[in-house]
Amino acid sequence: MRDTALIFRRQLALSLRSPLWMVVGLVQPVVYLVFFGPLLAGLNLGADSWQVYIPGLLVQLTLFGAAFVGFSVIADVRSGVIERMRVTPVSRVALLLGRVLRDVVLLVGQSVVLVVVAVGFGLRAPVVGVLIGLVLVALLSAGLAALSYAVGMATKSEESLAPLLNTVTVPLLLLSGVLLPMSLGPRWLDVVSRLTPLRYVVDAVREVFLGRYVNGVVVLGVGVALGMVGVALGWGVWVFRRDNA
């Protein structure tokens, strides 16, 4: 825990020295909020359109904010930072957990800003639901960030990581229903989307934003998010220990 806190503080300090990346990461969902959100007013979504749309934007922010953090560990490998840390007594697991914790804190902070901006556009959601939604965002952030770091350590090449991430994130974005519920599409598309884990997290966040806290959708979404965290952290820890052995 001490080593994780040490790595976390170091990584957070590096991020705060270059806040432009946090602003850039928040720009895209805000643009979607401003230019796409008003189009939902005329759709019959069975609820307040903002309560359906904002949870999707939160997952989109998390997906693109966490999926590409693997590039930073590749840069650390190339510049020798990871090599220098290998000769210290710091825990190899902490090298991963500290980075993941930094990403969770930043993405949850960005999510809070997005929710506050959305309130100005007309979002009305229960505070408890928003807090539960942020917990789901934190879990998703941890899982995706750990997965990205593991892939980055495994490939050690931007040329390999970039096309891989683009190939995976775009279908996940389209099939998870972040912009509109997949139930509005044809039956075959709805079935295919259920093969993607993000679909269940998006549906769960929408449920809690609507004030429904205990039902099968929420339980399944939480279970999927926890499963992603467990698998991603397990693989990430294995990769970091192997590469730093």
N, C-alpha and C positions, 0 to 999 in steps of 0.2 A: 504493500500500500504506500509506503514511503517513497519507493522508487517510481511508482505510477504517478504520485503527486508531483515528484520532481520533473518527470518527463512532461506531464500535463502543463506545469507552469512554464517550462521552456517553450513548448509548442504554442501555448496561448500567447506568450510574449511576442513570438515571431509573427503570429497572425495580427496582433494589435499594432505592430509596427507597420503593417501594410493593410490597412482597413479597406483599401479599394476593392480587394477580392470579395469581402463580405458584402459590400454595396453592389458589386456586379452580380453576385449570386442572388440578391434580392430583387434586382431590376426585372428579370424575366417574369416571375410570377406577378409582380405589380403591374407590368404591362398587360399580361393576360387579364388581370383584375379590372383594369381600366377600359380596355378595348373589347374584351370578349364577354365580361360579366354582364353588361347591360343587354346583350342579345338574349339572355336567358329569361328576361322579364316576361316575354310573351309565351314561354313554354310551360306546359302543364307538367310540372315535376312532382306534383303531389305534396309539395311543401314549399317553404320559402326557398327561392332559387339560390340565395346566398348560402343557406345552410347546406345545400347540396354541392355548390361550386367551390366554396372556400376549403372544405376538407380535401378535395382533389388537388387544389393548388398547394396545400401544405405537403401532401405526399410528393407532388412534383418538385417542390423546393428541396425536399429531403433527398429525392432520387438523384437529382443533378448535383446537389451540394455534396453528397457523400460518395457518389459513385466515382468521382474523378479525383479523390484525395490520394489515390495510389501514385499519382505523378510526383507528389512531394517526397514519398519515400524513395522513389527511383532517383530523384535529385540528391537525396541524402546519401544513397549508396554511391553514386557517381562522384560526389564531392568528398567522400571519405568520412562523413559524419558517423555512419553506422559502424564503419571499421574502427574508428577511434573509441566508440562506445563499447565495442566488444572487449577491449582490454580493461575496462572498468568493472567493478563488482555489481553494477546495476543489473537488475533482473531482466532477462530477455523477454519475459512476458510483459513487463512494464513498458518496454519499448513500443509494444503494440497498444496496450491498454491506455497509456498516457495520451497517445495520439487520438485514439478513438474517443476518449473522454473529452478532449478539446473539440473535436468535431461535433459531438453531441451538444455541448454547451453553446457553440456558435450557431448551430442549426436551430436549436430550440429558441435562442434569442432572436434569430431572423423570423422564425414562425410567429413569435409574439408580436413583432413589428407588423407582419403581414395581417394578423388578426385585428390589430388596432386600426390599421388603415382600412380594412374591410368593414369595420364598424361604422366608419364615416360614409361608406357606400350603402349601408343599410343592413349589414349583418346583425341579426339578433339571435343569440344562442345562449343557453344557460351557462353560467360560469363553471359549474361542475363539469358540464359536457366539454367545455373548452379545455379545462385542466386535464381531463382524461384523454382528450385528443392529443394534447401536448406530450403526455406520457407515451402514447403510441408513436408519436413522431420521434421521441427520444429513442425508443426501442428500435424503430426502423433505421434511424441514423446510425446507431451502434452496429447493427447487423450489416448494413451496406458499406459503412466505412471500413469495418474489419475485413470484409470480403475484398474491397478495393485494395487495401494494403497488402493482403495476402497475394492477390494477383500481381500487384506491382513488385513485390519481393520475388515472386516466382519468375516473372518475365524479365525484370530489370531492363526494360526497353520501352521507351515511349512509342516506338514504331509498332510494337506488338500490342501494347495496352490500349492505344487510342482506337484502332479499328474494332478491337474486341468489345470495348465499352459502347461504342456507337452501335454495334450490331445487337447488343443486348438491351441497352437502355431505351432505344426508340420503340421496339415492340412492347416492352414493359409499359412504357408511357401510354401507348395507344390502347393496349389491351386491359389496362388496370381501371379504365374509366375515370381518369382524373378530371376530364373536362365535362363529361356527361355520363350519367349512369349507363352501364352496359345493357341494362334491361330495356333501354329504349331501342336497341339495335335488333337485328334479326336473331333468330334463335341460335343459329350456328355460331354467330360471333359471341353471343353470351356464353355458350358452352366452352368455346376456346379460351375466353378470358378467365374462366374458372381454373384453368391450368396454371395461371400466373399468381404467385403469392401476394403481390401488391393489391390485387383485386379485393382480397379479403380485408386488408388493412384499410383501404379506402372506404369500403362499405362500413367497417366498424367505426371509423372516425365520423362518417356521416350520421350514423345512428346516434352517437353520443351528442353530436351537435344538435340533433333533433330532440334531445332529452330522454332518449331510450338507453338506459345504462346496463340493464341486465336482460339479455336475450341471446339467442343462438348466434346471431350475426356478430355481436360484440365479443362473445366468448371465443368464437372461431377466429376473429381478427386478432385478439390478444394472443391466442395460442400460436397462430402463424407467425406473429411478430417475435414472440419468445423463441419459437423454433428457429427462425432465421438468425437471431442473435446467438443462440447456442451453437449452431452449425458453423456460422461465420467466425465466431471467436475461437471455436475449437480448431478449425483449420488454420486460422491466422496465427494462433499460438504455436501450432506445429511447424508452420513455415518459418516463423521468426526463430524458434529454437533450432531448427535444422540449419538455417543459414548462418546462425551465430554460434554454432557448436565449435 
